[in-house]
């Protein structure tokens, strides 16, 4: 899957924010994209695109994942790029009751870590069956700066899930390169999405950009371009790497 060969990609959380920008960037390059969303509609320009297929799947429900997404990896033209982008961030203070706290923890792990790991497993097994002659495959997992900086204690489940996703990605990279498969993590900081809009309204953009190299929050389009570049297969020897796109709020 090098050069200008057409990409077939599966992108979760594709209806808005970073996911929407990823889909737009891939479609601009002439690629075919399957996108998922939990319940929101796909933007009309994407939904009507001849190279786009949209599916509504709730990643918090394992039975829906198996019903709607597992068959994708049995298709003749299987996705050669998997972008695990969908994620949730729900707060649960340490002082909350056990049931409430564990409910948030388990739901976050299901959506942010368990579902991506399962999708990755299906993709990896199919890519191995296809062999290196087909170009292998590319796995791109959307982590977060919280995987490296941590988060506030009420969002500990979010940080832990993203840290686990980074470790999972590195584990894939270590063993599957010999099969022509590359795996990358991307760790965005604050990005101009619906999820961050509430924080901007409460704290203001100036507060959120404190300590950054820029006075503006990262655009989802910038993240989308990074994903499209990694999906091109041009840097296979960067497998296992995490790409930190956070406006310089920390540097590794």
N, C-alpha and C positions, 0 to 999 in steps of 0.2 A: 504494500500500500504506500508506494513512494511516488514522488513526482506529481504528475497531473492526473493520476488515476482517480476515477470517481469514488467518493466515499459514501458508504451507507452507514448512517449514524443513528443511534438511539440516545435521546436526551430526555432525562426526567426533569420535571418541574419546568416545562418549556413554555408556559403560557404568559409569563411576565418576568420582570426583573432580569437577573443575569441569564436565566434560561432562555428567555425570549431573544436576548441579544446573541446568545450562542447559536440559536437556530437561524437567526437572520444572517450571521456571519457565514455559517456553513452553506446556507442556500445561495448566498451571493457567489460562492465559489463553485456553484453548479452541482452540489452534492444532494443526495437524497436523505431526508431526515424523518424519523419517527419521533414524535414528541409526546410526552405525557403531561397531564395536569390532573389535580384532584377533582376540582369541580368548575373552575373558572373557564370561560370561553377563550379560545385561541384568537389572537388579533386577526382580523379579516385578511390582511395581506399575507399572513402566514397560512391561515386555514385554507385559503383559496389557491395557494401555490401548488403547481402540478407535481412538485417533488416532495410535498409534505403530507404526512399521515398523522393525524392526531388521535390519541386515545385518552379516555378518562379513567384513571386508576387511583385509588386511595392506597398509598404505600403503607398506611397504618393498618391495613387489613391484609394479612398474609394470603388469604384465599383469593383476593382480587389480583394480587401479584402473580400467583400461579395460573389463574384463569386467563388473564389478559396479556401478561408479559412473557411467561415461559414459552408459549408457542412461537414467539418471534424468533427464538433461537433454533427452531426446527424448520424455518423457512429455507427455501433454496438459496435465496439471496439474503444471507444473514447479515446483520449489522457488523461492520468491521471496526467501528468505533463505538464505545460505550461511554457516555458522559453522565455520571451520577451526580446530578446537580441539585435535585430536590432535597429540601431540608426544612426542619421546623425549629423554632426557638421559643420555648415556653418556660415561664418562671415558676419556681417552687422554692420558697424560702426554707432554709434548714429548720426553722421553727415550726413549719407546717406539720400536720399529723402524718404518721407513717404512710397511711393509705394514699393521701393526696400527693405526698412527695414521691412515693414509688410509682404512682400512676404516671406522673410527669416523666420520671426517669425512664420507665419502660417504653412509653410512647415515643420519646425522643430517640432512644436507642433503636427502636423498630424502624422508624422512618430514616434516621440519619446514618445508621450503621448496619443494622441487620438486612434491610432491603437492598442497599448498595452491594453488600457482600454477596447476597444470594444472586443478584443480577450478574455480578462479576463472575461468580462461579459458573453460571450457565454460559456466559460468553467465553470464558477461558476454555471450558470443555469443548465447545464447538470449534473454537479457533484451533485448538490442538488437533481435532479431528480433520480439519481442513488442511493442516500442515503449513510449513513455511512457504511453500510454492504459491500459496494464495495471498501472501503478504502479511500473514500473522494477524495481529489485531492491536488496537490501542485502547487502553483504559485510562480515563481521566476522571479523577474523583475530586469533587469540590469540597475542600476542607474549610478552614477559617483561621484567621490570626489567633482566635481563641485557643486553637490547638497548641500554640506556642506561648502565648501570653497568659493563658488562662482567661477566666471571665469573672464577673462578680458571683458571689456564692449562690445566688438564686438561679443563676444560669449555668451551674456546674455541670448539669447533665448535657447541655449543648457543647461545652468545651470538651468534656470527656468523650462524647460521641465523635467529635471532629478529630481529636487526638487519636482515637482508635482507628479512624478512617485513614489517617496518614500512615500509621504502623501497618495496617492491612495492605495499603498500596505498596509500601516498601517490600513487604513479604512477597507480594506477587512479582514485583520487579526482579527480586533475587533469583527466582526459580524459572521464570517463563521467558527470559530473553532468548534462550536457546531454541525456543519455538517461534521466534520472530515476533514476540509480543512485548510491547512497551507499556509501562504504567507510570502515570504522573499524578501528583497532587497539586492543587492550586489553593492558596490560602489568601483569600481577599480580606482586606480590612473593611471599614465602613464603605459601603457602596450605595450609590443613589438608586435605591429600590423602595418598594412599598414597605418592606420590613423596617427600613431605616427612617422612613418619612415620619413615623410617630416620634422617634427620638429627636429628629430635627425640629419638629414642632414644639417639643418639650424643652430641649436644651439649646437649640439653635445650632447652625452649621459651624459657627466660630468655635463653639465649645467642643464639638466633635472632631474638629481638625487640629486641636491643640496637640503639639508635639509632632505634627506631620511636616513634611517638606513643602506642602502646598496648602493653599487656603481654600481648597475645594475638595469635596469627597470624590472618590474614584467613580467613574462612569461605568455602568454595566457593559457598554459597548467596548470599552477597553479590555474587560475580562473576556468578552466574546471573541475578540480578535486573538487573544492569547490562546484560547481553546482551539480556534480554527487553525492556528499555526501548529500547535502540538498534534492536532488531528491529521495534519498533512503528512506526518511520518518523516519529517526532515531531520529530526534530532533523536534517533533511537537510542544513542549512547547517553542520553540524559535520563534514561529510565530510572525510576526510583526517586527522582528529584521532586522537591516541592518548590513551586513558583510563588513567591511572596509578592502580592500586588496590593500594597496597603498605603501608598502615598508616602512611604518613608517613615511610618509611625514606629517601626522597628526595622532593623536591618540585620540579616544573617549572611 
